[in-house]
Amino acid sequence: MRRPKISADARIEPLALLPVFHRLTDGTVLVAGGSDAAAWKAELLAAAGAKLALYAPALDPVFDQIIARQPLAFKHEAREWSPLDLVGKRLAVLDTDCDIEAAAFVEAWRMTGVPVNVIDRPDFCQFQFGSIVNRSPAIVSISTDGAAPILGQAIRRRIEVLLPKTLKGWAALAQALRPRVNAAYAMGTPRRMFWERFVDRVFSGAAPSEDGLFDRLETEGR
């Protein structure tokens, strides 16, 4: 069966970056540099389930607090990074003010294929970190492609106000209900209408609760 043609007006506008959510659970990410900025990126990566390989002669004291919370997630070697350290890593992050070191990091990406990020240096990045609104498993990420980080933070604050704190619980509840919904409803309109009734509850201000919710939503759809 031939697919219908998509009109030119329906096509997506050009993107400065491709927004991608990267699963890091049980993967290892390299972080080179012991600064506070490197610590923030390491903490973010660890929150996403990554193991961290840290390379820095010394670490900012803030690292002590982060590592104390998840000691098994971090391995620190008190030395500078080398290109071979990137082998087998999911991602690699560097904090440096030196253009020569940043360029060497990019060259290591070409050698190993591991995407790299040089903190606050978008010209040396294969991927970037956005400002995030965390209602995990619901996550909103905002990027301005490095052009206006303050604008990205302002957008994040606006979205924070709009999204209820209970969204985290509702998203987790949707995850728990999905197998039951998929078994009860065929793909297409019936399943979509169930989830639309679910979403009405999400933004009603009510607290998430699984008790009898599936049956109530099913009854409402009859």
N, C-alpha and C positions, 0 to 999 in steps of 0.2 A: 504494500500500500504506500503510495507516494505521500510524503509529508507536505502539509500546506506551506506555501511560501510565506516567509515573514516579511512584512512590509518594512521599508527603510525607516519609517517613523518609529517602529517598535524595537529597533536595535538599540543596544546599550550605548550610552555616550562614552567617549574615551576615558580611561582610568589612568591616573598617574601611577598607581600601584594596584596589584591584585590583592584584595583582602582575603587572606587564607588563615584558617585556624589550625595550628600545628599540634598534633598529638605527641607529647614528649614522655609519656609514662614509661619508666624504665630505660629511657634513652639517656645518653650522656652528652652534656653540653660543655664546651670549653669556655671558661671566662678568664681572660688575661688582664691583669691589673688588680691592684688592691685598694682602689679608691672607694669613696662613698658611692660614687656613681656606679661603679662596677658591682658594689654590694647590692644596690637597688635592683639591678638587672638580675643578679644571681638569686635574690629573694623571689623575684617574679617568676623566674624559670623553675625554681624549686617548688613554688606554689602550683605550677602546672605539672608536677610529677617528675621533673628531670633530675638526674644525678649531675652534680657539678664537679668538673675538674678545674681547680683553681691554680693558676700559675702567676705568682707574684713574689718578689723577694720579701715583701712585708704586706700585711693586711691592715686596713683601717680598723679601729676598734669596733666599729659597727658590725663588722663581720663576726666578731665573737658572739654577739647576741643572736645573729641569724643562724650560725652554725650550731649554737647551743640548743636551739629549738629543733633542728633536724640534723643531728650529727652524722647520721648514716648517709645523708644525701650529698655530703661534701668530702672531697679529697683535695688537700692543699699541698702543692710542691713549692718550696720557697726558692724559686728561680724564675728567670724569664722564659716565655713560651718559645717554642721552635715550630717550624712548619710541620714536622712529623707528628706533633702533638694533636693536630687536627684530624689525623687519620682515625676513622671509625666513629667520629663524633656526629651528632645530629645537626648541631649548629655551633657557631663559634662567635664569641663577643670579646671585643678589645676596647680598653679605655686608654687612649694616648693622645697627646698633643703633637706628636711627631709625625710629619707627613711621610717620612721615609719608612717608619715602622708601620704606619697605616697602609702604605702601598705594598709592603712586604706581606701584610695580612691578606690583602686582596690577591696577591700572587699565590699565597698558600691555598686560597679558595680554588684558583685555577688548577693547581696541582692535585688537590684532593677531592674537589667537587663539593666540599662542605660549605654551605652558605654562611657568610660572615656579616657581622655588624660592628662597625666602629662607632662607639657611642658619640652622639651629637655630631657626626661627620657623615651626612647622607651621601656625599660623593664617593665614599668608600664602603657603601653598604649594598649587599644583595637582598637583605630584608630589613625591615624597620619595626620598632615597637610603637604601638599607638597608645593614646590615652584610653583607659578602659573604665567601663562601668561594670562592676563585678556583682552579678546576681547568679553566680555559677550554680547550675549548669547553663543559665542564660547569661551571655557575655556580650557586651557592646564594645566595639573598638573603633576609635576615631583617629584618622590620620590626615595631616595636611601636607604629606610628603616632605616634611622638614621645613616647609616654607614659613609656617607660623605656628610654632608649638603652643604659644599662649592662646591662640584661637582654638586649637584642639582642646586645651584644658577648659576653656570657657564653654565649649560645646558639651564637654563631659559633665560639667556642673549643671548645665540646663537639663540634660537627660537624667542625671541623678535625682533631680527634683520630680521629674515626671514619672519615674518608675518606682512603684511601691517596694518597700523593703521586703514585703511578703512574696515578691516575685521569685526569689530564690527557692522558697518552699513549693510554690506552684510549679515551677519548672521541674523540680525533683519529682513532684507528684505526677506530672505528665509522663516523665520517664518511666515511673513505676506502672502507670496505667497502660502504656503503649502496647505491651503484648496482649492484654485483654481486649483492648479496642481493635487491634488488628485481627484477632480471632473472631470477634463478633460482627465486624463491619467490613464489607467489601471495599476495595479501593474506589475512590471517586466521591460522588456527592454524599452518600450516607456517612462515610468516615469523616469527611470534611465538615459536615453539619454537626457531628458530635463534638469535634474539636472547637467549632465556633461557639457552641454552648459552654464548653469548658472555659474558653477565653473570656466569655462574659463574666464568669465567676472570678477569674483572675483579677480583673480590674474593678470588681465591685467593692473592694475594701475588706472582704471577708478573709479570714485566716484559712490557709490550706488544710484540708482534712480529708483523708481517704474514706472515712467511715460512711458507707452507703452512697458515696458520690457517684460512682458509676451507675448504680441503679436509678438514682434520681435523674441524672442526665439522660439516661435511656428512656425513662418515662416521659420526660419533657419533649422528646423527639417523636413521640407517637401521635 
